[in-house]
Amino acid sequence: MKNSAEVVIVGGGISGCATAYYLAKLGCTDVVVLEKEYIASGATGRCGAGVRAQWGLELNCQLTKMSCEMFEELDEELDYDGDTEFKQGGYLMLATKEKEVEQFKKNVELQNKLGIKSELLTPTEALRIVPFLNTDSVLACSFHQKDGHLNPFYVTDAYMKAAKRLGVEFYTHTAVKDIKVDKGKIEGVVTEKGEIVTNKVLNAAGGWAKEIGKLAGIELPLTPERREILVTEPVGALLAPMIISTSLNFYCQQVPHGSFIMGRGNPYEKEGLNQASSWEFLTNMSKTITQVLPVLSRIRVVRQFAGMYILSPDAAPIYGNVPTVEGLYLAVGFSGHGFMVGPMTGLLMAQHILGKETEISIDSLDLGRFDRGELIREPSVV
Ligand SMILES: Cc1cc2nc3c(=O)[nH]c(=O)nc-3n(C[C@H](O)[C@H](O)[C@H](O)COP(=O)(O)OP(=O)(O)OC[C@H]3O[C@@H](n4cnc5c(N)ncnc54)[C@H](O)[C@@H]3O)c2cc1C
């Protein structure tokens, strides 16, 4: 293992791997990525990997639209020997309450202004996209054809391989145990396999980011919370878009090899580092999905798994440096949408760490916004 590096990244999910790649691409190749398990073992490898540009805030529209364009070019950009499986079947968002319909109207207007060609659909129009959708409770939908989903393992693998080719070193099964800080400055990282001297550390530890903050002596306003997923047996192609509804509390997609993957939130979920599966989720998820997509009642469930959201107080990411610890950087707090902004997270963090002007301003996403009371109020967060 190397004993020094210009930048040490904690976490081998999409945030850490993408940042490693863009750092190296920008000329900083003396970079180490430390991962306590295997690459994409955290939320990245357990997520829906849905990508949508349909948001209600300009900043989120910008971040996701730009990431979406980067995903479109990813295989070429990273010279990937596989296929990251970007299936752009669109995102169909269902509104079942008047308040949601009003919000969708505002969102679509904003999105169109920003060049995102989303549209408002009636339930009947939605049936042209998903003929077997139960629209009984649906009042309106919004749809954007360029949204979709990818294979999160291949995406992370592609970033890792490209970063490796440029000289970045990845150490898996290497947990960070301590972060050395002296007089308010980062001095090094202690792992279970040895120490690395460095002045720059990026905390990209997903659900464990609060713990990594503690190692550097800071208390981050983050809450880990379990989210579960259910997977069916593979069947022939039925569903092109990802379907999602906040009020009906579900999302569902069919991945290229035929399985349906779906999830929902549990309003009673307790905070904590928990990745166990539950019967309760299996039961509730099955009930919800067979009401909205009754045809799925004929498909068998093959497995379920869980991962962790890491929630910030406003469910928006925290990007940037930590004013009280020189050399400590954060790419944390992504809630349920850290995968879809992964390419931009990598690019922005790499530019910021290297002291370059960032592609778009990340000032409003800094850690200090919570003390200033300047929270990001996204109306369409799931
Ligand atoms: C069920 C579920 C569904 C989701 N669906 C979507 C979706 O459809 N679209 C979307 O955009 N987002 C979705 N998300 C959110 C998304 O998965 C995350 O925001 C994103 O993957 C975060 O990536 P990351 O690299 O920041 O963190 P992670 O992927 O969690 O990576 C952090 C890594 O840090 C490692 N680590 C932790 N502690 C240490 C340590 N001490 N030493 C070394 N390594 C350490 C972990 O092992 C982990 O691999 C979903 C999340 C879940 C749980």
The ligand as a Tripos MOL2 file, in Angstrom:
@<TRIPOS>MOLECULE
LIG
   53    58     1     0     0
SMALL
NO_CHARGES

@<TRIPOS>ATOM
      1 C1        -32.6940    1.3910   -1.8610 C.3       1 LIG1
      2 C2        -32.0740    2.6120   -2.4640 C.ar      1 LIG1
      3 C3        -32.5410    3.0810   -3.6830 C.ar      1 LIG1
      4 C4        -31.9690    4.2190   -4.2690 C.ar      1 LIG1
      5 N1        -32.3870    4.6240   -5.5100 N.ar      1 LIG1
      6 C5        -31.7600    5.6580   -6.1080 C.ar      1 LIG1
      7 C6        -32.1090    6.0370   -7.4430 C.ar      1 LIG1
      8 O1        -32.9670    5.4400   -8.0890 O.2       1 LIG1
      9 N2        -31.4390    7.0940   -8.0080 N.ar      1 LIG1
     10 C7        -30.4800    7.7780   -7.3210 C.ar      1 LIG1
     11 O2        -29.9300    8.7270   -7.8740 O.2       1 LIG1
     12 N3        -30.1210    7.4210   -6.0770 N.ar      1 LIG1
     13 C8        -30.7320    6.3910   -5.4540 C.ar      1 LIG1
     14 N4        -30.3690    6.0400   -4.1880 N.ar      1 LIG1
     15 C9        -29.3460    6.8260   -3.4930 C.3       1 LIG1
     16 C10       -27.9680    6.4270   -4.0150 C.3       1 LIG1
     17 O3        -27.8200    5.0420   -3.9510 O.3       1 LIG1
     18 C11       -26.8810    7.0810   -3.1720 C.3       1 LIG1
     19 O4        -27.1770    8.4530   -2.9600 O.3       1 LIG1
     20 C12       -25.5260    6.9910   -3.8770 C.3       1 LIG1
     21 O5        -25.2940    5.6880   -4.3330 O.3       1 LIG1
     22 C13       -24.4530    7.4200   -2.9090 C.3       1 LIG1
     23 O6        -23.2030    7.0640   -3.4390 O.3       1 LIG1
     24 P1        -21.9190    7.2900   -2.5710 P.3       1 LIG1
     25 O7        -20.7530    6.8890   -3.3930 O.co2     1 LIG1
     26 O8        -21.9350    8.6820   -2.0340 O.co2     1 LIG1
     27 O9        -22.1150    6.3410   -1.3030 O.3       1 LIG1
     28 P2        -22.0140    4.7380   -1.2200 P.3       1 LIG1
     29 O10       -22.3430    4.0870   -2.4870 O.co2     1 LIG1
     30 O11       -22.7680    4.3350   -0.0030 O.co2     1 LIG1
     31 O12       -20.4710    4.5100   -0.9990 O.3       1 LIG1
     32 C14       -19.8510    4.7760    0.2410 C.3       1 LIG1
     33 C15       -18.7850    3.7270    0.4430 C.3       1 LIG1
     34 O13       -17.9880    4.0900    1.5600 O.3       1 LIG1
     35 C16       -17.5280    2.8930    2.1410 C.3       1 LIG1
     36 N5        -17.0780    3.1670    3.5030 N.ar      1 LIG1
     37 C17       -17.8570    3.5210    4.5620 C.ar      1 LIG1
     38 N6        -17.1080    3.6510    5.6700 N.ar      1 LIG1
     39 C18       -15.8210    3.3720    5.3090 C.ar      1 LIG1
     40 C19       -14.5840    3.3100    6.0080 C.ar      1 LIG1
     41 N7        -14.5060    3.5410    7.3260 N.pl3     1 LIG1
     42 N8        -13.4600    3.0050    5.3190 N.ar      1 LIG1
     43 C20       -13.5200    2.7540    3.9790 C.ar      1 LIG1
     44 N9        -14.6640    2.7750    3.2740 N.ar      1 LIG1
     45 C21       -15.8060    3.0740    3.9220 C.ar      1 LIG1
     46 C22       -18.7600    1.9860    2.1030 C.3       1 LIG1
     47 O14       -18.4200    0.6370    2.2240 O.3       1 LIG1
     48 C23       -19.3530    2.3500    0.7450 C.3       1 LIG1
     49 O15       -18.9890    1.4420   -0.2760 O.3       1 LIG1
     50 C24       -30.9270    4.9120   -3.5800 C.ar      1 LIG1
     51 C25       -30.4490    4.4270   -2.3600 C.ar      1 LIG1
     52 C26       -31.0030    3.2870   -1.8030 C.ar      1 LIG1
     53 C27       -30.4720    2.7720   -0.5060 C.3       1 LIG1
@<TRIPOS>BOND
     1     1     2 1
     2     2     3 ar
     3     2    52 ar
     4     3     4 ar
     5     4     5 ar
     6     4    50 ar
     7     5     6 ar
     8     6     7 ar
     9     6    13 1
    10     7     8 2
    11     7     9 ar
    12     9    10 ar
    13    10    11 2
    14    10    12 ar
    15    12    13 ar
    16    13    14 ar
    17    14    15 1
    18    14    50 ar
    19    15    16 1
    20    16    17 1
    21    16    18 1
    22    18    19 1
    23    18    20 1
    24    20    21 1
    25    20    22 1
    26    22    23 1
    27    23    24 1
    28    24    25 2
    29    24    26 1
    30    24    27 1
    31    27    28 1
    32    28    29 2
    33    28    30 1
    34    28    31 1
    35    31    32 1
    36    32    33 1
    37    33    34 1
    38    33    48 1
    39    34    35 1
    40    35    36 1
    41    35    46 1
    42    36    37 ar
    43    36    45 ar
    44    37    38 ar
    45    38    39 ar
    46    39    40 ar
    47    39    45 ar
    48    40    41 1
    49    40    42 ar
    50    42    43 ar
    51    43    44 ar
    52    44    45 ar
    53    46    47 1
    54    46    48 1
    55    48    49 1
    56    50    51 ar
    57    51    52 ar
    58    52    53 1
@<TRIPOS>SUBSTRUCTURE
     1 LIG1         1 GROUP 0 **** ****
